[in-house]
Amino acid sequence: MSTGNANTAKVIAIMGSTGSGKTSYLRKVLAKRKRRRTIVWSPKEDIDGYAGLFGGTVVTTAGEALALLKAAGKGPVHIVFKPRLVRAIDEAQFDAVCKMAMLARNITFIVDELHTVTKPSWAPDGWRKLVMMGRGYGAEVFGLSQRPASVDKDFFGNLSTMHARRMAYAEDAKVVARALAVQPAEVMALTGYQWLERDISTGKVTRGS
């Protein structure tokens, strides 16, 4: 079993309303294979506790994250970035961290509440480059959000896997349904911890609960 991130280059969306099981699903995925190098963008770190999951160091500035990456070199590193939830500041910090993730190579980059740092028709340059070209750098990217209609289109356009859970709003269901290649009504019909998942390379849609 590999313990690195090389050759795992994937872009995975995990979408669903609050309490639908997004974080629990992510933890199950991550438990299947050990990651040596991770960066987690965690706006709700006090609740989600990603630092405990990986034994990571919590930072609040891009400078702190860069220092940890430089110190690690090509070795193990686990960074949890806790933003201030001030959009203008967070967008600039997110841009810098995305660029670091790509240059670091062979890293798993997890972004929780992606809608807080991107918009449907806009995303920081670092994020756009990461999801479009990160595969060439061994990047594995997870994007989570409860409001997919507010997430940038570049992310959805470069997915390898779309995992969706119940949605609270019809506009969010429409965006998710488009990526799943199903009807919005099927997404809106999801309840509890039910989910739909599409492998973009094969087009296969799986359903579960």
N, C-alpha and C positions, 0 to 999 in steps of 0.2 A: 504493500500500500504506500502510495506516495505521501510524503509529509510536506511537500513544497507546493508551489502554486504554478509552476511551469506547465505549459500545455493545457491549462484548465480554462483558457480564455473564454469567458462567457459573459453575457449581459442578461441578467435575470430580473424581471419585474415581479414584485409581490404587492398586489393591490387589494385593498379591502377597507371597509369602514372600521371605526373604533370597536375593539372587542371581537373582531371576526377571526382572530387567530393568526395574524400575519407574523408576529414576532415568534410565536411558538413554532410555526412552520419553518421559519428561517433557522431557528436553533436546531431543529431536526435535520435540516439540510447540512448545516455546518458540523453537526456531530458525526456525520458519515465519514469525514476525512479531516485530519488535522491540518490546520493552516499554520505555517511558520511566520507569515508576514501579513499583518492586517492593519487597515485603517478603518475606523468606524466613525461616521458623522452622526452624532447622537444627541438631538435636541432635548430628548426626555431621559437623559442618562440617569437622573435620580430615581426614575421609575424602572427603566429597562435594564440597567446594570450590565452593559456590555463589557465594562472593564473587568468584572468578575468572571465573565464567560471565558475571556482569553487571558486573564491575568495582565491586562493592558494598563497603560499609563494614561490618565486623563489630562488633556491639555485644553487651553482656551485660546491659544493664538497660533497662527501659522508658523511663527518663529520657533515656538516650542516644538511643534511637530517636525520641522525641518532639522532641528538639533538632534532629535531622537533618531531620525532616519540616517543622518550623517554618522552618528555614533554606531549605529547598527551595521552600516555598510551593506553587505549582501547577506548578513546573518538575520536571525529571528528578531522581529520587532512587532509590538502590538500597541497601537495608538488609538485612543478614543478621544475624538474632538467634540467638546461640548460648546456649541455656539451660544451667543448671547441672546438670540431671538430678536435682534434688531436687524431688519431685512437688509438695509444698505451695507451694514458692517458684515453681516453673515455672507452675503453674496460675494464680497471681495475675498473674504477668508476662504470660502468654499472654492473659489476659482484657484487660489494658490494651492490649496490642499489637493485638488484634482490634478494639477500639474505635477505636484510632488509624487502622487500615486503612480502616474504614468512613467515618470523618470526613474522611480525606485525599482521598477520591473518586478515581475513575479510576485504580485501582491493582491490580496483580496480587499476590495474597497466596498464598504457597506454604507449606504446613505439612507438613513431613516427620515421620514417626513420630507421627501424629495420636493414636494410642492412648495416648501418654504424658501427654497433657493433657486427654483426655476419657474418659468411661466410657459404657457402653451406655445408661444411663438418666440421664446427667448430663453437662453441659458448661458451661463458664463463660458468663455472660450475654453477654459480648462476642462470643463465637464463635456462639452461638445467633442473635443479632441479625444478625451478618454473613451467615450462610448463609441466613437467612430473608428479610432485607431488603436485603442488599448489592447486589442487582441494580439497585435504585433509585439507588444511589450509583456505578454503573459499576464495581463490584468484580468481579474475575475471581478465583475461588478454586480452588486445587488442594489436595486432601488426600491424602496418601500414608500407607500403613500396611501392615505385615506381619501385623497382627492385627486384621482388620476386626470381629471379634466383640467387640472391646473399644472400638470407636469409637461415638460417640453417634448415636442414631437421628435426631436433627434433621438431621444432615449428610446421611444417606442419603435422608431424606424430601424434600430440596430439590435433589437432583442434576439436572444437565442431561445429564451423561455418566457412565457407569459403565464403567471399564476395569479388567479383572481378569486376573491371571496365576495361575500355579500356587500352590496353597495347601498348607501342611503339616498343617493340622488340619481335621477335619470340621466343627467349629463355625464356623470362618472361612468355609469353602466354603458353608455354608448361608446365612450372611448375604449373601455376595456373590451367590449364586444367586438369592436373593429380589430383589435389586436388578436383576439381569440378566433376570429372568423366565425362567430356565432351571432344569433339575433340578440339584441339588447334585452328582450323579454326573458331570455334564459338566464341572463346575468341578474336581472332584477328579481327573479324567482328564487335565487339562492337564499337560504336561511341558516341560522346557527353557524356551524363551522363547515358547511358545504363549500366546495371549491371546483373551479374549472382550470385546467392547465393545458397550454398548447406548446408543443415542441415546434418551433418555427421552421427548423430545417426539414422536418418530415410532414408538418401540417397536422400531425395527430393531436386530437383533443381528448384529454382524460378527465373524467368526472369522479369526485369522491366526497367524503364527509369525515 
